[in-house]
Amino acid sequence: MIKNPKYRELIEQTFDFPQKDFKTEKGFLQWNGLPLMEIIEKYGSPLRITYLPKISQQIQKARRLFNSSIANNDYRGDYNYCYCTKSSHFSFVLEEALKNKVFIETSSAFDFDIIKRLEEKKKIKKDGIIICNGFKPQKYIDNILDAFKNGYKNIIPILDNLDELEKFQGITEPMNIGMRIAAEEEPKYEFYTSRLGIRYNDIVPFYQAKIQNSPNFKLKMLHFFIDTGIKDVNYYWTEFHKALEVYCDLKKICPELTAINLGGGMPIKHSLAADFDYEYMINEIVTQIKTTCNNENVDEPDIFTEFGSYTVGESGAVIFGVLGVKRQNDRETWYMLDGSLMNNLPDIWGLSQRFIMLPINKWEDDYKHVNLGGITCDVGDYYNSDAHINQVYLPKIKQGDKLYIGFFNTGAYQDTLSGYGGIKHCLLPSPPHILIDEKKKGEFVYKVFAEEQTAESMMKILGY
Ligand SMILES: Cc1ncc(COP(=O)(O)O)c(C=O)c1O
């Protein structure tokens, strides 16, 4: 008789598995070496996990790759890693990132409240670089100016539009500034040009008219960010070279310009099949900047990045238990989760984002084609296709069995978009959140960052 294949065999046949971050032991999944089943037994489900060491590992990896490419290519500029706070504002994320002496990129007036708290805890120093992006309301401008007056001399507001410079007038000592180039959008977009930043053709004339002879401002940085991410595709390189041309044109008339900022967009792993070649891509970026600058006879700039997802994405996971199985017709089986995908991982619902989704237990069991249903009553609260295949396969559940499922590398943007700790669809609570550190290899330290959200907290928000 032919034996039914096991879930583990399906994964081993489909991917190169086990991998560095994902492996199984005795039929249970481990992520970054973490014994996930034991964690579930201790803390229950649904559950949010942050594995803190991953944040430092990511920062160190990017730095190592940029610095070695800089050294190998005899590139005469530095690499500077900034953390984009909007991807996760949590204190534990910033504190972990700051252990690696990263700089900060802000997007809101309220980032300065975070900076103040970090300064009080002596986690951040006033001589660090702070890059301020975004279209800036008055409160954001005021907070930037206050920080500058209070000693944050390396703050760099990046002008998002031609009117913003005026709002910074009134400073009494020269301030470094940057300008963001508005990239042309990918052809599939509804818009030709990004609404963020200043049009290519306006950059040099604006510099000449408003900044070149101003005693107050020094143009230090040219910023560009391709929202669709850093990818080895024609579109990316076309926009990249347009930005480099502007950099070279400006540099010829603006000696203070010393930095180019590539923004965020470094990809992370959303599938076990992902094989992004970080080393190749970073080396291409460094060599292409060098070649262009050498051809144009201008000095190579210092390179800045503001990686958000890349810094924090791979540190997060969300775990659900399967509450029950529903067979709705002869083809569709639903595994009903004990939490909501829409509430906890809103990119699944809003962007059709795929994450790495794997069972935690039952790897030695047979598998079947299923749909995952969130527990809200919203028709859109479901997950039915993985990144590599338009379907979801999971171990079969027999009477009395309990199956747990993890969504991995979910650490960026999901908490912010879901309004962590706020009011969510069908009044479901924010799940408990566990922070995990690693003292030495395999010796994990657990800390409950937040218990499950209480009814009291919801009633207060709702005014009862
Ligand atoms: C200006 C800027 N920098 C950096 C980032 C971070 O992007 P990512 O999370 O893709 O690295 C963003 C994201 O929207 C951004 O707008």
The ligand as a Gaussian input file, in Angstrom:
#p B3LYP/6-31G(d) Opt

LIG

0 1
 C       11.155000      57.661000       3.674000
 C       11.096000      56.238000       4.046000
 N       12.223000      55.625000       4.438000
 C       12.220000      54.336000       4.810000
 C       11.065000      53.592000       4.788000
 C       11.124000      52.150000       5.221000
 O       10.794000      51.287000       4.233000
 P       10.969000      49.720000       4.436000
 O       10.176000      49.343000       5.623000
 O       10.470000      49.142000       3.176000
 O       12.436000      49.468000       4.636000
 C        9.874000      54.177000       4.374000
 C        8.635000      53.398000       4.354000
 O        7.575000      53.800000       4.001000
 C        9.894000      55.542000       3.991000
 O        8.781000      56.160000       3.583000

